[in-house]
Amino acid sequence: MGTDPTSGGGDISRRRVLLGVAGSSLMGLSGCIVHGEDSGLDGEIVIDGSNTLLPNSALVADLFNWENNQVNIPVRGSGTGAGFQQFCRGETDLQNASRDISDDELELCESNDAEWIQLEVVMDGLAIMKHPENDWCDCLTTEELEAVWQNGSDIETWQDIDDEWPDEDISLYGRDTASGTFDYFTETINGSVGDIRSDYSGTPDTNQIINGVSGNQYAMGFGGAGYYYENEDDLDLIAVDDGDGCIYPEPDTIEMDEDEEGAYTPLARPMYLYVREESLRREAVREFVRFYLDNTQETARDVGFYAVPDETIEEQHEKLDEITEEYE
């Protein structure tokens, strides 16, 4: 079901090869990388934050290392919320984020005199996933999703949603409270950040959601659509109806404007790279962030995300140049 959001089977193979080489980056050990060229740049660039955005940043880091192999770039995915705690304390240079910085996080950054810029780097869609043998539920309205997932929900079985569906308990899987994906989903579907039933299985690792849903015919889960497309042999999608019909998270529906007919609303979202201004004093960081913006449209599709428009990339470059011109 659905269209693979990557730009072809060859790109997926390339992605797997590159991430295999970049495995040390994913584990925060990219200092061991010895491939590529010595450009004269050196130093370390520490990236943490969103587990969802991690594959894109890890792939960009690996591509950068092919041209700059003396720059150590550990990329970790502790979650958007946990990542902002480190970022605002000055422990990381770049922060992957699947949502905007919160008011509490703003206060933490201000208390540590941490100034930053926010760059929009990819588009993502939150996928509602089911087991392939679930042949009764192809689409849910946003109201039905809220009824299932909200705090205090009395939905226990599939039959509680529709009388013609199985009288079997629904097993629910999703991201935990440290995740920006959790924040976005709960605010968008349930009306406020953190509003969710207490009996779902929350995890910091989307792969655990994949395993849970793929192993239970009566399960449902939410997570980044890229993870679905990497595991679509073991999963299926539930379309979302926001009032204009049932829509799946596909390239055309994610990358179009939210006001256009057929857009995947309300679960399409931009994802961000936050950069500490202090870190931009270092040439390696400046060059890496420029490289990220130059390559993210391609890498996004390679790892199952969706590209931001050309004009958005131009705007991010302008924002970066305004900050870095005094350091050149």
N, C-alpha and C positions, 0 to 999 in steps of 0.2 A: 504494500500500500504506500502511496506517495512517491515522490521523485527524489532520488538521491541528490542532496544539495551540493555535492562536490562537482568539480568540472570534468569528470570522467574517470573511468577505472584506472587509467594510468596515473592520475594524480593521487588517487587513494594509495596505490602501490608505492608511489614516491613518498607519500606521507609516512607510511609504515616503515619504509627504509630509513627515512630521516629521523623519525622518532626512535627507531632502534639505535641509531648512532647517538641520538641525543638523550638516551636513557639516563646518562649521568646527570644531565641538566635537570631532568624531571625529579631526580632524587637529591638535587642540591649538591652534586659533586662534579659539576662541569669543569672544574679546574684540571681534571684528568684528561681533558680533550687535547689531543696532539695533532689532529688533522688540520688541513688548511694552511693559510699563509700568515706570516708575521708582517703586519702592516706598520708596526711601530707603536700602535696603541697597546696599552696594558692597563692593569688594574682589575678591580672587581665591581660588578654591578649586581646587587642583590634584589631579587624579585620574589614577592609573595602575594598572597591574596586569593582571589577567586579560583576555586578548583575547576569551575566551568571554563574559564578563560585560559587556564594553564596550558592546554595543548597548543593553542595558537602562540602564546608567548615562548613556550619551549622550542617550537619549530623555528620561530624568528631568531631566537638566541642561537640555535644550532647553525642556521644559515649565516648569521653574522660571524660566528666562530670560524667558518670556512675562509673568511677573508681577514679575520682578526683573531688569530689563535692564541694570543697572549692575554686576552681579556677573559677573565673568569666570570661566568654568569650563572650562578645557581638559581634555579626557578622552582619554587615550592608552591603548594596549593592548600594552605591551611584554612581557606575560606575568606570571604570578603570581610566579614566582621572581625575575625581574628587578625587578618592581615592589616586592617586599618589601625589596630592597636599598636602593632610593630612600626608601621609606617609613620604614625604621628609621634612616636618616641624616637624616631631617627634610626631605627634598626634596619630599615630597608630603603632602597633607592626608588624603586618602582612598585606600584601597587596595582595588581589586577583587580578589577571591580565589576561585579555584575549589577550594580546599582549606584545611585548617587551617594556621596558621603552623607552620613546622618548628622543631626544637630549635636548629639553627644560626641561624635567623632570630630566634628569641627571644633568643639570646645577643647578636646584633648590635643588636637594639633595646635590650636592657639596657645594653650598653656605651655607647649613645648617650643613655641616660636617656629613651628614648621609651616613653611609656605609651599604651595604646590600648584601645579596646573593639571587640569583634567582634559584628556584627549579621548575622543570617540574613535574606537579602532575596529570594531566588528558589529554586525547585527546578529542577534540570536533569537530563537524561538523556544519557548518552553513547551515541551512535548508531553502530552498525556498518553501514557503507554499502557498496553495491556498484553496479555499472553496471546500467542497466535491462535490458540484453540478457543478463544473467546469470540464466538460468532454471533453474539446477540447485541453487543454494544458497539456501534460504529461511530456514534456521535453523542456528545453531551452539550447541553446549553450551559452558559456560564452560571445560570441559576441552579442547575442541577449539580454542577461542580461545587458551588458554594454549599449546597445542602449536604453533600457528601463530606466535605473537608472542614467545614466551620467548627469552631469550638462548641461543644454541646450537641453536636449532630446526633440525630436519632436514626440515621441510616446505618444499618448493620449488614444487610444482604443486598444483592443485586435486585431482588424482587421489591425491595423498599423503594427503589428508583422507578421501576416499571413492573407492573403486575405480571407481565408475560416473561420476565427474565428469571433466571434460576434463583431458587430459595437457598442460596449459598452465601456464606459470610464473605465480605470483601476484605482482602488483605491490602493495606495501604502502605506505600513506600514513598519517601520524599527526602529532601535535604533537611539538615538540622538547623538549629537556631544560629549557628555561626556563619551561615551561608547567605550571601546576597540573593541567591536564587530562592531560598526560603522566604526572605523578606519580600521579594517582588511578587512571588506567587500568593502569599497570604494577603498582602495589601491589595493586589489586583483582583483576586477571586473572592476573598472573604471580607474585604473592606478595611482592614487595618493590619499593620505589621505584627506578626506573632499570633494572630487569631487562627488557631488550628486545633483540631481535636487531639486529645492527649494520647489516644491509643494507636496512632500511626507509627510506623517504624522510621525514625529519622536518622540520617547518617551524613557524615561529612564527605563521603565518597560516592559519587554517582554510580560507580561500577557496582556497588552493593545494591543500589536500586535496580539496576539491570538484572543482577542475579536473582533478586527477590521476585521481580515480576516474571522473568523468564521461567522461573521454577514453580509457578503457581497459576493454574488456569483461571483462578478467581481473583487475581491480584490487579491492582491499578497503581501507577506511580507517576510522579512528575519529575522532570529533569531537562537539561539542555538537549535540544533536538539533535545536536551533533553526536551525542552518545547513542541516541536511538539509531541513527544511520550507520554507525559503526557496528551495530549489533542487530540489524534489521532481520537477519535470519532467525533470531531467537525471540523477536518481539513484534508487536503490531501497534498501530496508532489509533487513538480515539480522536476524531475531529472535534473541533470546538465551534459552537454556534453562539455568536455574540449578537444575534438578531438579524443577521443577513445570510443565514444558511451555514451549513457545515463546512469548515475550512481546515485543511491540513497545513502543518508547517513545512512549506516547500520554498525553493528560491524565489519564485514569482510572488508568493503571498507574504514572505518575510521582507523582501527588499522593496516592495512598493510602499507608497505613502499610506499611513494608517487611515486616511480619509477616502482612499480609493476603494471601489467595489472589489471584493474578493481578498482584501487584506486580512492577514492572520491576526485579528484582534481578539482579546486584549493582551495576548501572551507573546507578542513580538517586542523586543527591547534592544536598545543599544548597550554595548559593553565598553568599559572604559579602562584606560591606562592612566593612573595618577603618577605624576613625576615630582619628586621633591626639587624645589628650585635650587637648594643648596647643592644637590647632586649634579645639577646641570653645569656647575663650575668646572667639572671634570670633562675633558674632551671625549673620553671614551663613552661617557653617558650621553653626551650630546649626539655623537655619531650613531650610537645605538638607537636612540629614540627616532632620529631621522630615518634610519634604516627600517625601523619598525613601521613607520608611516608609509614608506615607499613600497613595502612588501606585504602589508597586512591584507590587502584585497585578495592577493593570490593565496597566501597561507590560510586565510579564513576559510576559503572554499576547500582547500586541501584537507583541513581537519574537521569539516562538517559544519562550519559556521556560514555566515552570509556576508557579502561585501557591503561596506558603506559606500555611498556614491562618491564619484570623483571630486565633486565640489566640497564634500565633507572633509576629504583628505587634504584638499587645498587649505581649507579653513584651519585645520589642525596644524599644518605647517606654519601658517601665518601666526597662530597663537604661540607656537614654539619659538619662532624667530624673534618675536617681540621680547621674549624673556632672555634669549641667549645672545642677542646682539652685543650686549655689554661684555660678554665673556670671550668673544672671538678674538 
